[in-house]
Amino acid sequence: MGDQNLTAMLSEDELENTKENRTVTFSQFSSTLRAVVRIRQKYQAMKRRRMERAGSTSQHSAHLMPQYNDQRSNSPKIFTFDITDGNSPVHVSKKRRKKKGRVLFPNSSRRVLPTKEQSRAKSCLVLLCVVVFLQVYNAIENLDDHVLKYDLEGLEKTLKREVFGQQEATDGLLDHLKDYLSTYVHSKPLVVSLLGPSGVGKSHIGRLLAQHFRSVVGEQLVMQYFVLHHCPTEGNVPLCTETLTSQVSELVTRAEEEEKIPLFVFDEMEHMPTELLDTVQSLIVKKDNNEYLNAIYILISNLEQEEITKFVLQNSTTNTVSGRGLMTKELNNLLHNNLKKHHLLWLEAELLPLTLLEKIHVMECFIDEMSREGFYPERSHVERLADELGYYSVGEREFSRIGCKQVVAKVNLL
């Protein structure tokens, strides 16, 4: 009986354990099922909200995009847990992107600025400046080469050695020659008028110029015209006019072919007839063509010698450089006003008045001539010869009345 009771009791216990096990298994199954149902409900709710959001967006952009009838086409085909409300991480990230400031570089790093593109116009401008500089430099070199052909330095040494007491006139003559000979093409010829009293060196300067230009440009491109020699009588004036025109035309044409500048020296201009003066003026005045423009004319005369003598004696006390410059300018204005009454030819000329020679200059003329003739120029002998000439006395200065005109004659009597 006891065994049966024990067996009955064990069987009851097993039945109870079996019931408990079954209960636990059902509860576990029901909780899993409920979780699945909640997940499905949550998914359905998320799906509805997404569809509603898509519908509202399509209503605002109906004029830009057509509304899709099939809302399922907008639904994702895969399962997702993305949150689509206003607090979603997507919106937060977008707001953060909008609030992002400028990028800060660390102090230890080097910021590289964007390179600016250089304009091509600057390069072209630099190239143009270089070309212009080379052209100007080449032109200057050519000018120097053109001046060197005429050896003006040698002419300057000759004038300083053989012309006495006319420093301002010789310097002015050399300045005109340097300016004119620095180029070959000119708009008008160079016309220089040497004026002054007798014996001051006008004809001597003309001979030195002719001699120098014969040595540098040739004998054929230099002409010395002495009025009393080439046209001694008034009856020969028409023939002299034709001859002078043909000679000048021939020399200028030959000079053009050789690309040189000819020299014409007209001496004794105070004796030239009006017809010849008109002819010379027609050769000098600028014409429509380019003939007779590249030439140098030296006009030598003693016109207005009384005015020059009077002016020099009245202003003999002026010793400063500025004072002499003003005196020369005033004298040129006076001479221009008087010479245009003689003929309009002198309006085309650059005036270079030669002033009176002092006694010391006359002594230099004696020393030079005596040395040429082979005499020893003793000082006392030279002073004695110079005292034989007449002078204008102004204070302590003595100006020769006839310059060095009788020096050669007196030396020949020794």
Residue pairs with C-beta under 8 A, 6 or more apart in sequence:
43 79
46 84
47 75
49 84
49 85
50 74
50 75
50 84
51 71
51 74
51 75
53 84
54 71
54 74
55 71
58 65
58 67
58 68
59 67
68 74
82 88
82 90
83 89
105 111
143 182
143 183
146 181
146 182
146 183
146 184
147 178
147 181
147 182
149 216
149 260
150 177
150 181
150 213
150 216
150 217
150 261
151 212
151 215
151 216
152 174
152 177
152 178
152 181
154 212
155 174
155 177
155 208
155 209
155 212
156 170
156 174
158 208
158 212
159 170
159 173
159 174
159 205
159 208
160 170
162 204
162 208
162 368
163 170
163 201
163 204
163 205
163 208
164 201
164 357
164 361
164 364
164 365
164 368
164 404
165 200
165 201
165 355
165 357
165 358
165 361
165 364
166 200
166 201
166 205
166 354
166 355
168 324
168 328
168 355
169 194
169 205
169 352
169 353
169 354
169 355
170 205
172 350
172 352
173 192
173 194
173 205
173 352
176 190
176 192
176 350
177 190
177 296
180 186
180 190
180 261
180 296
181 261
184 259
184 261
184 294
185 294
186 293
186 294
187 286
187 293
188 284
188 286
188 293
189 284
189 292
189 293
189 294
189 295
189 296
189 297
190 295
190 296
190 297
190 350
191 284
191 297
191 299
191 348
191 349
191 350
192 296
192 297
192 298
192 299
192 349
192 350
192 352
193 299
193 300
193 301
193 339
193 346
193 349
193 350
193 351
193 352
194 202
194 205
194 206
194 298
194 299
194 300
194 301
194 352
194 354
195 202
195 301
195 302
195 303
195 304
195 305
195 308
195 335
195 351
195 352
195 353
195 354
196 202
196 302
196 305
196 308
196 353
196 354
196 355
197 302
197 305
197 308
197 309
197 354
197 356
197 402
197 403
198 302
198 305
198 402
198 403
198 405
199 357
199 400
199 402
199 403
199 404
199 405
199 406
200 354
200 355
200 356
200 357
200 403
200 404
201 354
201 357
201 403
201 404
202 300
202 301
202 302
202 354
203 267
203 300
205 300
206 224
206 265
206 267
206 298
206 300
207 224
209 263
209 265
209 298
210 222
210 224
210 263
210 265
213 221
213 222
213 263
214 222
217 255
217 258
217 260
217 261
217 262
217 263
218 258
218 260
220 251
220 254
221 251
221 254
221 255
221 258
221 260
221 261
221 262
221 263
222 262
222 263
222 265
223 247
223 248
223 251
223 262
223 263
223 264
223 265
224 265
224 267
225 244
225 264
225 265
225 266
225 267
226 267
226 268
227 266
227 267
227 268
227 269
227 271
227 272
227 276
228 268
228 271
230 240
230 243
230 244
231 237
231 240
231 272
231 273
231 276
234 273
237 273
237 275
237 276
238 275
240 276
241 275
241 276
241 279
244 276
244 279
244 280
245 279
245 283
248 264
248 283
248 292
248 295
249 291
249 292
251 262
251 264
251 295
252 262
252 291
252 292
252 294
252 295
254 262
255 261
255 262
255 294
255 295
256 294
261 294
261 295
261 296
262 294
262 295
262 296
263 295
263 296
263 298
264 295
264 296
264 297
264 298
265 298
265 300
266 272
266 280
266 297
266 298
266 299
266 300
267 300
268 300
268 301
269 299
269 300
269 301
269 303
270 301
270 302
270 303
272 280
274 343
277 343
277 345
280 297
280 345
281 343
281 344
281 345
281 348
283 292
283 297
284 292
284 297
284 345
284 348
285 348
286 293
297 349
299 345
299 346
299 349
303 339
303 342
304 335
304 338
304 339
307 334
307 335
307 338
308 331
308 335
308 353
308 354
308 355
308 356
309 356
309 392
311 327
311 330
311 331
311 334
312 355
312 356
312 399
313 356
313 392
313 394
313 399
315 327
316 394
316 395
316 397
316 399
317 394
317 395
318 324
318 327
328 353
331 353
332 351
332 353
335 351
335 353
336 346
336 347
336 351
339 346
339 347
339 351
340 346
340 347
356 392
356 399
356 400
356 403
357 365
357 399
357 400
357 403
357 404
358 397
358 398
358 399
358 400
359 386
359 391
359 398
359 399
359 400
361 400
361 404
362 386
362 389
362 400
362 403
362 404
362 407
363 382
363 383
363 386
365 404
365 407
366 377
366 382
366 385
366 386
366 407
366 410
366 411
367 377
367 382
369 407
369 408
369 411
370 376
370 377
370 382
370 411
370 414
371 377
373 411
373 412
373 414
375 411
375 414
385 410
385 411
388 410
389 400
389 401
389 402
389 406
390 400
390 401
390 402
391 398
391 399
391 400
391 401
392 398
392 399
392 400
392 401
